[in-house]
Amino acid sequence: MQFQLTTDFLLTVEQLISVKDGNKLRELLQELHFADIAEILEELDSDEATYLIKLLESDLTSEALMELDDDVREKILDRLSPTEIAEELSEMDTDDAADVVAELDEDVQKEVIKQIGDQELAADIVDLLRYDEDTAGALMAKELVQVKETWTVAGCVREMRRQAENVTRVHSIYVTNKEGKLTGRLSLKDLLTAAEKTKISEVFIPKVDYVTVHTENEEVARIMQKYDLEAIPVVDEEGVLVGRITIDDIVDFIKDEAEKDYQMAAGISQDVEADDSVWELTRARLPWLVLGLFGGLGSVYIMQGFEEALAQFPILFFFTPLIAAMAGNVGVQSSAIIVQGLANDNVKGSLLHRLIKEVGLALINGLALGLLVILYSYAAGLEQLVGITIAVSMLSVIIVAALVGTFVPIILDKRGIDPAIATGPFITTSNDIFGIFLFFYIAKVILGF
């Protein structure tokens, strides 16, 4: 039955920790999945969580640590000695171990690496730390199963058994030449059905998708999604097989990117959590609020320039929020679709084609909404010219907002700036200003003030 963390269960754990009853705690928790242990750790204070980490076996707690929120894990690691951290790392895959070490202070990193008994693991961690954070080199794990194309099937099976002891999940079997360069992959079916003395070079599949250590994570995710891969090999500049990236790592990356994009679209400039400090939350939110403030002041300045129009046609004032809202909504819709397309590499074709498509879509939406506005103005007894002014203004605003929402993300992407920034207050504020200006300018032309 699936584990459910209840208030009573958590209270029992806290009480056992308070009296330091390690035996009962082990008996209570030893059958739980590491994800369940992580859920419990998230609910405890830092000292209680640290006590559990030290109490339970490292093969369980090492996995639980990787399930924790970064801030919670950081607080626990601060309370562990370098030797204790090294014990946890010894039970992790190299990519997870490198991620943990990267979170430590530089002086602590050196001490922890010294305490790792497995020198090969320590060397692998150091090697992974040298790659840029957003590249395949930093995302990959060193653990994999690789065979030489010159081996026989019988020799290959013996070597695979030895290698598989250090690999949590065997997704693929990779084939390399004598220099270690990736040459293909091996089908388990072909391996099992081939004669023992058959050379691997006679049965392996030469076609294999791969990435280099410098491939960006977004490109790795796109390739794995396109070709429906559970794992993908990673090679260095010389084509030598150096690691693999598995689907769970890519899912974690996509989740993190989605959270960042969602926060950016909401006008939060930094990666923050709900339980972060007031100062951290303020730093993340305030810059975009300041942008919104200046955008609002710009709208006020524009309206002051049409003070005479408001004096002659005060009804226009009441439709200003409507125009601004439509501009912001259309801009966010357009930019959201483009940002999603850029992320999935689906934005194809020329800019002219994209322009024609967006103008056509905006015309259809604008005409439909404009017609509704005219019907409303007729029902409400407004002057005919006022209704036409609002309808024409809305049509114009929708077209401009759609174009801004389309091209700003594309331009940002071409300049190497995250286009997700365009789905938030940036687009909303700019379209509000454009919308109000167009509204009053078109009113001036039609109403003649």
C-alpha positions as CSV (number, residue, x, y, z in Angstrom):
1,M,0.0,0.0,0.0
2,Q,1.2,3.5,-0.8
3,F,2.7,5.4,2.1
4,Q,0.8,8.4,3.4
5,L,2.5,10.8,5.7
6,T,0.0,11.6,8.5
7,T,0.2,14.1,11.3
8,D,0.2,11.2,13.8
9,F,3.0,9.4,12.0
10,L,5.1,12.6,11.9
11,L,4.5,13.2,15.6
12,T,5.7,9.7,16.4
13,V,8.9,10.3,14.4
14,E,9.5,13.6,16.2
15,Q,8.9,12.0,19.6
16,L,11.3,9.2,18.9
17,I,14.0,11.7,17.7
18,S,13.5,13.8,20.8
19,V,14.3,10.8,23.1
20,K,17.0,9.5,20.7
21,D,15.4,6.1,20.2
22,G,17.4,5.0,17.2
23,N,16.3,1.4,17.3
24,K,12.6,2.2,17.1
25,L,13.2,4.8,14.4
26,R,15.1,2.2,12.2
27,E,12.3,-0.3,12.7
28,L,9.7,2.3,11.8
29,L,11.4,3.7,8.7
30,Q,13.5,0.9,7.3
31,E,10.8,-0.4,4.9
32,L,10.0,3.0,3.5
33,H,11.0,4.1,0.0
34,F,13.6,6.8,-0.1
35,A,11.0,9.3,-1.6
36,D,8.9,8.7,1.6
37,I,12.0,9.3,3.8
38,A,12.5,12.6,1.8
39,E,8.9,13.6,2.5
40,I,9.4,13.1,6.2
41,L,12.7,15.0,6.2
42,E,11.0,18.0,4.5
43,E,8.6,18.2,7.4
44,L,11.2,18.1,10.2
45,D,13.4,20.9,11.4
46,S,17.0,20.9,10.3
47,D,18.4,19.3,13.5
48,E,15.8,16.5,13.5
49,A,16.4,15.8,9.8
50,T,20.1,15.7,10.3
51,Y,19.7,13.2,13.1
52,L,17.7,10.9,10.8
53,I,20.4,11.2,8.1
54,K,23.1,10.1,10.5
55,L,21.0,7.3,11.9
56,L,19.8,5.5,8.8
57,E,21.9,3.6,6.3
58,S,23.6,5.7,3.6
59,D,22.2,3.6,0.7
60,L,18.7,4.9,1.8
61,T,19.6,8.5,2.9
62,S,21.7,9.2,-0.1
63,E,18.7,8.7,-2.4
64,A,16.5,10.7,0.0
65,L,18.9,13.6,0.0
66,M,18.6,14.0,-3.8
67,E,14.8,14.2,-3.5
68,L,14.9,17.1,-1.1
69,D,14.4,20.8,-1.9
70,D,17.8,22.4,-2.5
71,D,17.4,24.7,0.6
72,V,16.5,21.8,2.9
73,R,19.4,19.7,1.6
74,E,21.8,22.7,2.1
75,K,20.8,23.1,5.7
76,I,21.3,19.4,6.4
77,L,24.7,19.3,4.7
78,D,25.8,22.3,6.8
79,R,25.3,20.1,9.8
80,L,27.2,17.1,8.5
81,S,31.0,16.7,8.7
82,P,33.1,16.2,5.5
83,T,33.4,12.5,6.4
84,E,29.7,12.1,6.8
85,I,29.0,13.8,3.5
86,A,31.6,11.6,1.8
87,E,29.8,8.5,3.1
88,E,26.6,9.8,1.5
89,L,28.3,10.5,-1.8
90,S,29.8,7.0,-1.9
91,E,26.2,5.6,-2.4
92,M,25.2,8.1,-5.1
93,D,25.6,8.0,-8.9
94,T,28.4,10.3,-10.0
95,D,26.1,13.0,-11.4
96,D,24.1,13.3,-8.2
97,A,27.3,13.3,-6.1
98,A,28.8,16.1,-8.3
99,D,25.5,18.1,-7.8
100,V,25.9,17.8,-4.0
101,V,29.5,18.7,-4.0
102,A,28.8,21.8,-6.2
103,E,26.4,23.1,-3.5
104,L,29.2,23.1,-0.9
105,D,31.7,25.9,-0.2
106,E,34.9,25.5,-2.0
107,D,37.0,24.7,1.1
108,V,34.4,22.1,2.2
109,Q,34.4,20.6,-1.4
110,K,38.2,19.9,-1.2
111,E,37.9,18.3,2.3
112,V,34.9,16.1,1.2
113,I,36.6,14.9,-1.9
114,K,39.7,13.9,0.2
115,Q,37.4,11.8,2.5
116,I,35.9,9.8,-0.4
117,G,37.4,6.3,-0.2
118,D,36.7,5.4,-3.8
119,Q,39.4,7.2,-5.7
120,E,37.7,6.6,-9.0
121,L,34.5,8.1,-7.8
122,A,36.4,11.1,-6.4
123,A,38.1,11.6,-9.8
124,D,34.8,11.3,-11.6
125,I,33.2,14.0,-9.4
126,V,36.2,16.4,-10.0
127,D,35.9,15.8,-13.7
128,L,32.1,16.5,-13.8
129,L,32.6,19.7,-11.8
130,R,34.7,21.2,-14.5
131,Y,31.8,21.4,-17.0
132,D,29.5,24.4,-17.3
133,E,26.3,24.0,-15.3
134,D,23.9,24.1,-18.3
135,T,25.8,21.5,-20.4
136,A,25.5,17.8,-21.0
137,G,28.9,17.3,-19.3
138,A,27.5,18.6,-16.0
139,L,24.3,16.6,-16.4
140,M,25.7,13.2,-17.3
141,A,26.6,10.3,-15.1
142,K,29.8,8.3,-15.5
143,E,28.1,5.0,-14.8
144,L,27.3,3.0,-17.9
145,V,27.9,-0.3,-19.6
146,Q,30.2,-0.2,-22.6
147,V,31.8,-3.0,-24.6
148,K,34.6,-3.1,-27.2
149,E,33.7,-4.0,-30.8
150,T,36.6,-6.4,-30.9
151,W,35.3,-8.6,-28.0
152,T,33.4,-11.9,-28.5
153,V,29.9,-12.3,-27.3
154,A,31.1,-14.5,-24.4
155,G,33.7,-12.0,-23.3
156,C,31.2,-9.2,-23.6
157,V,28.7,-10.9,-21.3
158,R,31.4,-11.5,-18.7
159,E,32.5,-7.8,-18.8
160,M,28.9,-6.6,-18.8
161,R,28.2,-8.5,-15.6
162,R,31.2,-6.8,-13.9
163,Q,30.3,-3.3,-15.1
164,A,26.6,-3.7,-14.3
165,E,27.4,-4.0,-10.5
166,N,28.0,-0.2,-10.5
167,V,25.1,0.8,-12.7
168,T,21.7,1.4,-11.1
169,R,19.7,1.0,-14.3
170,V,21.1,-0.4,-17.5
171,H,19.2,1.4,-20.3
172,S,21.6,0.8,-23.1
173,I,24.8,-1.1,-24.0
174,Y,27.3,1.2,-25.9
175,V,30.0,-0.1,-28.2
176,T,33.4,1.6,-28.5
177,N,36.6,1.0,-30.5
178,K,40.0,0.4,-29.0
179,E,40.5,4.1,-28.5
180,G,37.2,4.4,-26.5
181,K,35.4,6.3,-29.2
182,L,31.7,5.6,-29.5
183,T,30.9,3.5,-32.6
184,G,27.4,2.2,-31.9
185,R,25.0,0.4,-29.5
186,L,24.3,-3.2,-28.8
187,S,20.8,-4.8,-28.8
188,L,20.3,-7.2,-25.9
189,K,18.3,-9.4,-28.2
190,D,21.1,-9.6,-30.8
191,L,23.6,-10.3,-27.9
192,L,21.5,-13.2,-26.5
193,T,20.9,-14.8,-29.9
194,A,24.4,-14.6,-31.3
195,A,27.0,-17.4,-31.0
196,E,29.4,-17.0,-28.1
197,K,32.4,-16.7,-30.4
198,T,30.8,-14.0,-32.6
199,K,32.6,-10.7,-32.6
200,I,30.6,-7.7,-31.3
201,S,31.6,-5.8,-34.5
202,E,29.4,-8.3,-36.4
203,V,26.2,-7.7,-34.4
204,F,26.3,-4.1,-33.0
205,I,24.1,-1.3,-34.4
206,P,26.3,1.5,-35.8
207,K,23.6,4.1,-35.7
208,V,23.4,5.8,-32.3
209,D,22.1,9.2,-31.1
210,Y,24.6,11.1,-28.9
211,V,25.5,14.5,-27.6
212,T,28.8,16.1,-26.7
213,V,29.9,17.3,-23.3
214,H,29.3,20.9,-24.4
215,T,25.7,20.4,-25.8
216,E,23.3,22.6,-23.9
217,N,20.8,20.9,-21.6
218,E,17.8,22.3,-23.6
219,E,19.2,20.6,-26.8
220,V,19.7,17.4,-24.9
221,A,16.1,17.5,-23.7
222,R,14.9,18.2,-27.3
223,I,16.8,15.3,-28.8
224,M,15.6,12.8,-26.2
225,Q,12.0,14.0,-26.6
226,K,12.2,13.9,-30.4
227,Y,13.6,10.3,-30.5
228,D,11.8,9.0,-27.4
229,L,15.1,8.0,-25.7
230,E,15.4,6.7,-22.1
231,A,19.1,7.5,-22.1
232,I,21.7,9.1,-24.4
233,P,25.5,8.7,-24.5
234,V,27.8,11.7,-24.1
235,V,31.1,12.0,-25.9
236,D,34.0,14.4,-25.5
237,E,35.7,16.6,-28.2
238,E,37.5,13.5,-29.6
239,G,34.4,11.3,-29.7
240,V,35.4,9.3,-26.7
241,L,32.5,7.9,-24.7
242,V,32.6,9.6,-21.3
243,G,29.1,9.2,-19.8
244,R,25.3,9.0,-20.3
245,I,22.3,11.1,-19.5
246,T,19.1,9.3,-18.4
247,I,15.5,10.3,-18.7
248,D,15.1,11.0,-14.9
249,D,17.8,13.6,-15.1
250,I,16.1,15.3,-18.1
251,V,12.7,15.2,-16.4
252,D,14.3,17.0,-13.4
253,F,15.9,19.6,-15.7
254,I,12.6,20.2,-17.6
255,K,10.7,20.5,-14.2
256,D,13.3,23.1,-13.0
257,E,13.1,25.0,-16.3
258,A,9.3,25.0,-16.2
259,E,9.3,26.4,-12.7
260,K,11.7,29.2,-13.7
261,D,9.7,30.1,-16.7
262,Y,6.5,30.1,-14.8
263,Q,8.0,32.4,-12.1
264,M,9.5,34.7,-14.8
265,A,6.1,34.9,-16.6
266,A,4.6,35.9,-13.3
267,G,7.2,38.7,-12.9
268,I,9.6,36.9,-10.5
269,S,13.2,37.4,-11.5
270,Q,14.9,34.8,-9.3
271,D,14.2,31.2,-8.4
272,V,12.5,31.4,-5.0
273,E,10.3,29.2,-2.9
274,A,7.3,30.1,-0.8
275,D,9.2,29.6,2.5
276,D,12.2,31.8,1.5
277,S,12.9,34.9,3.6
278,V,11.0,38.1,3.1
279,W,14.2,39.7,1.7
280,E,14.8,37.0,-0.9
281,L,11.2,37.2,-2.0
282,T,11.4,41.0,-2.2
283,R,14.5,40.9,-4.3
284,A,12.8,38.5,-6.7
285,R,9.6,40.4,-7.1
286,L,10.5,44.1,-6.7
287,P,12.3,44.6,-10.1
288,W,9.3,43.7,-12.1
289,L,7.0,45.7,-9.8
290,V,9.2,48.7,-10.4
291,L,8.8,48.1,-14.2
292,G,5.1,47.9,-13.8
293,L,5.2,51.2,-11.8
294,F,7.0,53.0,-14.5
295,G,4.7,51.5,-17.1
296,G,1.7,52.8,-15.2
297,L,3.3,56.3,-14.9
298,G,3.9,56.2,-18.6
299,S,0.2,55.5,-19.2
300,V,-0.7,58.4,-16.9
301,Y,1.6,60.7,-18.9
302,I,0.0,59.6,-22.1
303,M,-3.5,60.2,-20.8
304,Q,-2.5,63.7,-19.6
305,G,-1.6,64.5,-23.2
306,F,-5.2,63.8,-24.2
307,E,-6.8,65.8,-21.3
308,E,-8.8,67.8,-23.8
309,A,-10.3,64.5,-25.2
310,L,-11.3,63.3,-21.8
311,A,-13.0,66.7,-21.1
312,Q,-15.0,66.5,-24.4
313,F,-15.7,62.7,-24.3
314,P,-15.4,61.6,-20.6
315,I,-16.9,58.2,-21.6
316,L,-13.5,57.3,-23.1
317,F,-12.0,57.2,-19.6
318,F,-14.2,54.3,-18.6
319,F,-13.1,52.2,-21.6
320,T,-9.4,52.8,-20.9
321,P,-9.0,49.7,-18.6
322,L,-10.7,47.6,-21.2
323,I,-8.3,48.6,-24.0
324,A,-5.3,48.1,-21.7
325,A,-6.5,44.7,-20.5
326,M,-7.1,43.4,-24.1
327,A,-3.6,44.6,-25.1
328,G,-2.0,42.8,-22.2
329,N,-4.0,39.6,-22.6
330,V,-3.4,39.3,-26.4
331,G,0.3,40.0,-25.9
332,V,0.7,37.4,-23.2
333,Q,-1.2,34.8,-25.3
334,S,0.9,35.4,-28.4
335,S,4.2,35.5,-26.5
336,A,3.3,32.3,-24.5
337,I,2.7,30.4,-27.8
338,I,6.0,31.6,-29.3
339,V,8.0,30.9,-26.1
340,Q,6.6,27.4,-26.0
341,G,7.4,26.9,-29.7
342,L,10.9,28.1,-29.2
343,A,11.4,25.7,-26.3
344,N,10.2,22.8,-28.4
345,D,12.0,24.0,-31.5
346,N,8.7,24.3,-33.4
347,V,9.0,27.9,-34.6
348,K,9.9,27.3,-38.2
349,G,9.7,29.3,-41.4
350,S,10.4,33.0,-42.2
351,L,9.4,36.0,-40.1
352,L,7.3,37.2,-43.0
353,H,5.2,34.1,-42.8
354,R,4.9,34.4,-39.1
355,L,3.9,38.1,-39.6
356,I,1.1,37.3,-42.0
357,K,-0.2,34.5,-39.8
358,E,-0.3,36.7,-36.6
359,V,-1.9,39.6,-38.5
360,G,-4.6,37.3,-39.9
361,L,-5.3,35.8,-36.5
362,A,-5.4,39.2,-34.8
363,L,-7.8,40.5,-37.5
364,I,-10.2,37.7,-36.9
365,N,-10.1,38.1,-33.1
366,G,-10.2,41.9,-33.4
367,L,-13.2,42.0,-35.7
368,A,-15.1,39.5,-33.5
369,L,-14.4,41.5,-30.4
370,G,-15.0,44.8,-32.1
371,L,-18.4,43.7,-33.3
372,L,-19.3,42.7,-29.7
373,V,-18.2,46.2,-28.6
374,I,-20.4,47.9,-31.2
375,L,-23.4,45.8,-30.2
376,Y,-22.7,46.7,-26.5
377,S,-22.5,50.4,-27.3
378,Y,-25.7,50.3,-29.3
379,A,-27.5,48.5,-26.4
380,A,-26.0,50.9,-23.9
381,G,-27.2,54.0,-25.9
382,L,-23.7,55.3,-26.6
383,E,-23.0,57.7,-29.5
384,Q,-22.4,55.8,-32.7
385,L,-18.9,57.3,-33.3
386,V,-17.9,56.5,-29.8
387,G,-18.8,52.8,-30.3
388,I,-16.9,52.8,-33.6
389,T,-13.9,54.5,-32.0
390,I,-13.7,51.8,-29.3
391,A,-14.1,49.0,-31.8
392,V,-11.5,50.3,-34.2
393,S,-9.1,51.0,-31.3
394,M,-9.6,47.5,-30.0
395,L,-8.9,46.0,-33.4
396,S,-5.7,48.1,-33.8
397,V,-4.5,47.3,-30.2
398,I,-5.0,43.6,-30.7
399,I,-3.0,43.6,-33.9
400,V,-0.1,45.6,-32.4
401,A,-0.2,43.5,-29.2
402,A,-0.1,40.2,-31.2
403,L,2.9,41.4,-33.2
404,V,4.8,42.6,-30.1
405,G,4.0,39.4,-28.3
406,T,5.3,37.4,-31.3
407,F,8.4,39.2,-32.2
408,V,9.8,40.2,-28.8
409,P,10.4,36.6,-27.8
410,I,12.0,35.7,-31.1
411,I,14.3,38.7,-30.9
412,L,15.3,37.9,-27.4
413,D,16.0,34.3,-28.3
414,K,18.2,35.4,-31.2
415,R,20.2,37.6,-28.8
416,G,20.7,34.7,-26.4
417,I,18.2,36.0,-23.8
418,D,15.6,33.7,-22.2
419,P,12.4,34.4,-24.2
420,A,10.3,33.4,-21.2
421,I,11.0,36.9,-19.9
422,A,8.6,38.2,-22.6
423,T,5.5,36.4,-21.2
424,G,5.4,38.4,-18.0
425,P,5.1,42.0,-17.0
426,F,7.5,43.1,-19.8
427,I,4.9,42.3,-22.5
428,T,1.9,43.3,-20.3
429,T,3.4,46.7,-19.4
430,S,4.6,47.6,-22.9
431,N,1.3,46.6,-24.5
432,D,-0.6,48.6,-21.9
433,I,1.3,51.7,-22.9
434,F,0.9,51.0,-26.7
435,G,-2.8,50.2,-26.2
436,I,-3.6,53.4,-24.4
437,F,-1.7,55.6,-26.8
438,L,-3.4,54.0,-29.8
439,F,-6.8,54.3,-28.1
440,F,-6.6,58.0,-27.7
441,Y,-4.8,58.7,-31.0
442,I,-7.5,56.8,-32.9
443,A,-10.2,58.6,-30.9
444,K,-8.6,61.9,-31.8
445,V,-8.7,61.0,-35.5
446,I,-12.3,59.7,-35.5
447,L,-13.9,62.0,-33.0
448,G,-12.0,65.1,-34.2
449,F,-10.9,66.8,-31.0
